[in-house]
Amino acid sequence: MPENRTTVIIGPAHPLRGGLASFNERLARAFREEGDRVVIYTFSLQYPGFLLPGTTQYSSEPAPRDIDIRVRINSVNPFSWIRVGLELKKIRPGLVVVRYWLPFMGPCLGTILRIVKGSRDTRVVCIADNIIPHEKRPGDTAFTRYFIRPVDGFVTMSRKVLADLRTFDRNKPAGFVPHPLYDNFGDPLPKADARISLGIPSDDRIILFFGFIRPYKGLDILLRAMAEPELYRSGIRLLIAGEFYDDSKPYLELIRALKLEDKVILRTEFIPDSQVRYYLCAADLVVQPYRNATQSGVTPLAYHFGKPMVVTRVGALPDMVPEGKVGLVCAPEPASLAATILRYFEMKEQVFIDGIREEKKQYTWQRLVQTIRSIAHDIQK
């Protein structure tokens, strides 16, 4: 009997926006390159109002024409969960790849998978971005347990997430693979061109904080680092590019209190996919001042665009940023962060550029697909 090469990805995709959607669309292309027929099942409603971060969950950019995306799942409507489960059971895919990033999604996704598992031909592999969430809420543990039960195997992109998973399940096949590079945001362009496009002075030394602004990402730590005397006098400027997923008022008040108005460039709106490369290419250095982390989608972006990084010593960030090779690592506190940023600018940039070019070879989509297939092969049916 020939192998069933129909793969279904369950998770965010267009018309939703953000890193998970971009990731799933790129993963679909990677499976298709391996000869699979690929379908993405995404959400008509991903977040209810009380969970909605930012201004909208929907993209303003056109849908990708090369991917079969079916907008079916309403995260708060159990009838839609049943409909999707029955539809997938009828399709009988050989492989279902499901994203898990938030316990709130546990009941929805767990119910769909229980119905899908009525077809014994289908293996279910989860890509777990988080098992224990950054921001905890009542019900997290119960929702996660409900989700995990019908999953056959797991892939994580952080060793910490793999360890967290093992506190819930010790027996199911699971593996670690580094987050692949985001190579779907266009090619790098000259720094001068990127800065002209963004209206940023060509001669300034620019560090970049990129992505949604949430408490665990430590933007306030970075702002306090910018006020450290030596960094404050250095002329280095901070470009903040990303939408507030938290109350903006404390950050803006901190900028005023620390007299950083001339040191900070605010672009605090959602950055559409078509504009991502301009921000990365305009920067001299990408800074991730996180308080805690599993993995970060900003790191693969920096790799793709050849940008050295300063990251804090939390979660999996130091694993992906070898000290002195592609960036520098510091403690998640202002004085250490300020000193490390200054140390970077005293070093030779080319050392890091060469290191990035060599290190990025391991972060491929083919490796992720192969790991998923390996986990699926190990599943006992």
C-alpha positions in Angstrom: 0.0 0.0 0.0 1.5 3.4 -1.0 2.5 5.8 1.7 -0.2 8.5 2.5 1.5 11.8 1.6 -1.3 14.1 2.5 -0.2 16.4 5.3 -2.6 18.7 7.2 -1.2 21.6 9.3 -3.5 22.9 12.0 -2.7 26.4 13.2 -2.6 30.1 12.3 -2.3 31.1 8.7 -3.7 33.8 6.4 -6.0 35.7 6.9 -4.4 35.7 10.4 -1.2 37.7 10.8 2.0 37.2 12.9 4.9 34.9 13.3 3.0 31.7 13.8 1.1 32.3 10.5 4.3 33.0 8.6 5.9 29.9 10.1 3.0 27.6 9.2 2.9 28.9 5.6 6.6 28.4 5.2 6.4 24.9 6.7 3.6 24.0 4.2 6.0 24.9 1.4 8.7 22.8 2.9 6.4 19.7 3.1 5.3 20.4 -0.5 8.9 20.5 -1.6 9.2 17.0 -0.2 6.3 15.8 -2.4 3.4 16.1 0.0 -0.1 17.4 -0.7 -0.4 20.0 2.0 -3.5 21.7 3.5 -3.5 24.3 6.3 -6.6 24.4 8.5 -6.7 27.8 10.2 -9.0 30.0 12.4 -11.9 32.1 11.4 -11.7 33.3 15.0 -8.4 32.7 16.8 -8.7 34.9 19.9 -11.9 36.2 21.6 -11.8 39.9 22.6 -10.5 39.4 26.1 -7.5 37.5 24.8 -6.9 39.6 21.7 -3.5 41.2 21.8 -2.9 44.3 19.7 -5.4 46.0 17.4 -6.4 43.1 15.1 -5.6 39.5 14.5 -6.1 39.7 10.7 -3.6 40.5 8.0 -4.0 43.4 5.6 -1.8 41.6 3.0 -3.0 39.3 0.2 -3.4 35.6 0.7 -0.6 33.4 -0.5 -1.7 31.9 -3.9 0.5 28.8 -3.6 -1.0 27.3 -0.4 -4.3 25.5 0.2 -5.6 27.4 3.3 -9.0 26.5 4.7 -10.5 29.0 7.2 -12.6 26.7 9.4 -11.8 26.8 13.1 -13.6 29.0 15.7 -11.6 28.7 18.9 -14.7 29.4 21.1 -17.4 27.5 19.1 -17.4 23.7 19.9 -19.6 23.0 16.9 -16.9 24.2 14.6 -14.4 21.9 16.4 -16.6 18.9 15.7 -17.2 20.0 12.0 -13.4 20.3 11.4 -12.7 17.1 13.2 -15.2 15.2 11.0 -13.9 16.9 7.9 -10.3 15.9 8.6 -11.4 12.4 9.5 -13.0 12.1 6.1 -9.8 13.4 4.4 -7.8 10.7 6.3 -4.4 12.5 6.1 -1.3 10.5 6.7 0.1 13.2 9.0 -1.4 16.0 11.0 1.0 18.7 12.3 -0.6 20.8 15.0 0.8 23.9 16.6 0.5 24.4 20.3 1.4 27.8 21.8 -1.3 28.7 24.4 -3.3 26.6 26.8 -6.5 28.5 25.8 -6.3 26.5 22.5 -6.2 23.1 24.4 -10.0 22.4 24.4 -10.4 23.4 20.7 -7.4 21.6 19.3 -7.7 18.6 21.7 -11.3 18.0 20.6 -10.5 18.2 16.9 -7.6 15.7 17.3 -9.8 13.2 19.3 -12.2 13.1 16.3 -9.3 12.9 13.7 -7.8 10.0 15.6 -10.9 8.0 14.7 -8.9 7.3 11.5 -6.2 4.9 12.4 -4.2 5.9 9.3 -3.5 9.4 10.7 -0.5 10.2 12.9 -0.5 13.5 14.9 2.7 15.3 15.6 2.6 18.6 17.6 5.1 21.4 17.2 5.0 22.8 20.8 6.1 26.4 21.0 5.2 26.5 24.7 3.9 23.9 27.1 4.0 26.2 30.2 2.9 29.7 29.1 4.8 32.9 29.7 1.7 34.5 31.3 -0.2 32.0 33.4 -4.0 31.8 33.8 -6.4 29.5 35.6 -7.0 26.3 33.8 -3.6 26.2 32.0 -2.6 22.8 33.3 -6.0 21.1 32.7 -6.2 22.5 29.1 -2.7 21.4 28.3 -3.4 17.9 29.6 -6.5 17.7 27.5 -4.6 18.7 24.4 -1.6 16.4 24.9 -3.7 13.2 25.3 -4.6 12.6 21.6 -1.2 13.7 20.3 1.1 10.9 19.1 4.4 12.7 19.2 6.1 16.1 19.7 8.7 18.4 18.2 10.0 21.3 20.2 12.3 24.1 19.1 13.7 24.7 22.6 15.2 22.2 25.1 13.3 24.0 27.9 10.0 23.3 26.2 11.1 19.6 25.8 11.8 19.5 29.5 8.4 21.1 30.2 6.7 18.6 28.0 8.2 15.7 30.0 6.5 17.0 33.1 3.2 16.2 31.4 4.2 13.1 29.4 7.3 11.0 29.6 6.6 8.3 27.1 5.5 9.7 23.8 8.1 10.2 21.1 9.5 13.7 21.2 12.5 15.5 19.6 14.3 18.8 19.6 15.1 20.7 16.4 16.3 24.4 16.2 13.8 27.0 14.9 14.4 27.2 11.1 15.4 30.5 9.5 12.7 32.8 8.4 13.7 33.0 4.7 10.3 34.1 3.5 10.5 37.8 4.1 12.6 38.7 1.1 16.3 39.0 0.5 18.6 41.3 2.5 19.2 44.7 1.1 21.9 47.3 1.8 21.7 49.1 5.2 21.7 52.5 3.5 18.7 51.6 1.3 16.8 50.2 4.2 17.4 53.4 6.3 16.3 55.6 3.4 13.1 53.6 3.1 12.4 54.0 6.9 13.6 57.6 7.1 16.4 56.8 9.6 19.7 58.7 9.5 22.4 56.8 7.6 25.3 57.5 10.0 23.7 56.6 13.3 24.5 53.4 15.2 21.2 51.6 15.5 20.2 48.8 17.8 16.8 47.1 17.1 14.1 45.7 19.4 11.8 43.8 17.0 8.4 42.1 17.5 5.3 42.3 19.7 5.9 44.2 22.9 5.0 42.0 25.9 6.2 42.1 29.5 8.3 39.0 29.3 10.3 40.5 26.4 11.9 43.0 28.7 11.7 46.2 26.6 11.7 48.2 29.9 15.1 46.5 30.8 16.5 47.7 27.5 15.1 51.3 28.0 16.8 51.4 31.4 20.0 50.1 29.8 19.8 53.0 27.3 19.8 55.4 30.3 23.0 53.9 31.7 25.5 56.8 31.6 28.1 55.4 29.2 25.5 54.0 26.8 23.5 57.2 27.0 26.5 59.3 26.0 27.5 56.9 23.2 25.2 58.2 20.5 23.7 54.8 20.0 20.0 54.9 19.2 17.3 52.3 19.8 14.7 51.5 17.1 11.6 49.8 18.5 9.6 48.1 15.8 6.5 46.2 16.8 3.0 46.6 18.2 2.2 46.9 21.9 0.6 43.7 23.2 0.6 45.4 26.6 -0.3 48.8 27.9 1.9 51.3 26.1 1.7 54.0 28.8 4.4 52.6 31.2 6.9 52.4 28.4 6.2 55.9 27.0 6.4 57.3 30.6 9.7 55.5 31.1 11.1 57.0 27.9 10.1 60.5 29.1 11.4 59.9 32.7 14.8 58.7 31.5 15.0 61.5 28.9 15.4 59.1 26.0 13.2 60.9 23.5 16.1 61.6 21.2 17.6 58.2 21.8 14.6 56.1 20.8 12.9 55.7 17.4 9.3 54.4 17.9 7.6 52.4 15.1 5.1 50.8 17.4 2.6 49.5 14.9 2.3 46.0 13.5 5.0 45.4 11.0 3.6 43.6 7.9 5.6 40.8 6.3 6.5 43.0 3.3 8.2 45.5 5.6 10.1 43.2 7.9 13.3 43.2 6.0 13.7 46.9 6.0 13.8 47.0 9.8 16.2 44.1 10.2 18.5 45.5 7.4 18.5 49.0 8.9 20.0 47.8 12.2 23.6 47.3 13.2 22.6 45.0 16.0 19.5 43.1 17.2 18.8 43.1 20.9 16.6 40.6 22.7 16.4 41.7 26.4 14.0 39.0 27.5 13.1 38.2 31.1 12.2 34.6 30.2 12.0 32.8 26.9 11.6 29.4 25.3 12.7 30.2 21.8 12.4 33.4 19.8 11.3 33.9 16.2 13.4 37.1 16.1 16.6 35.1 16.3 16.0 33.2 13.0 15.1 36.6 11.4 18.4 38.0 12.5 20.3 35.0 11.1 18.5 35.3 7.8 19.4 39.0 7.4 22.9 38.5 8.8 22.5 40.6 11.9 24.6 40.0 15.1 22.6 39.8 18.3 22.8 40.6 22.0 20.5 38.3 24.0 19.9 37.7 27.6 20.9 34.5 29.4 17.4 33.0 29.6 15.6 30.0 28.1 17.0 28.8 24.7 18.3 32.2 23.6 22.0 31.5 24.4 21.7 28.1 22.6 21.0 29.8 19.3 23.4 32.7 19.8 26.9 31.2 20.5 28.8 33.7 22.6 31.4 35.6 20.5 30.5 33.9 17.3 27.1 35.3 16.2 26.5 37.6 19.1 27.0 38.3 22.8 25.1 37.1 25.9 24.4 39.0 29.1 22.3 39.0 32.3 18.7 40.3 32.0 19.4 43.5 33.8 20.2 47.1 32.6 23.8 47.5 33.6 24.9 44.2 32.1 22.9 44.8 28.9 24.3 48.3 28.5 27.9 47.1 29.0 27.4 44.2 26.5 25.9 46.5 23.8 28.9 48.8 24.2 31.3 45.8 24.1 29.8 44.7 20.8 30.5 48.1 19.1 34.1 47.8 20.2 34.5 44.5 18.4 34.9 43.7 14.7 31.6 43.2 13.1 33.0 40.9 10.4 33.8 38.3 13.0 30.1 38.0 13.8 29.1 38.2 10.1 31.4 35.2 9.3 30.1 33.3 12.3 26.4 33.9 11.3 27.1 32.7 7.8 28.6 29.4 9.2 26.1 28.8 12.0 22.9 29.4 10.0 23.6 26.3 7.9 22.0 24.1 10.6 18.7 26.0 10.8 16.9 24.6 7.8 13.3 23.8 7.0 14.3 20.4 5.6 15.7 19.5 9.0 12.4 20.3 10.7 10.4 18.3 8.2 12.8 15.4 8.6 12.5 15.5 12.4 8.7 15.6 12.2 8.7 12.6 9.8 11.1 10.7 12.1 8.8 11.3 15.1 5.8 10.1 13.0 7.7 7.0 12.0 8.4 6.1 15.6 4.7 6.3 16.5 3.2 2.9 17.3 -0.3 2.5 15.7 
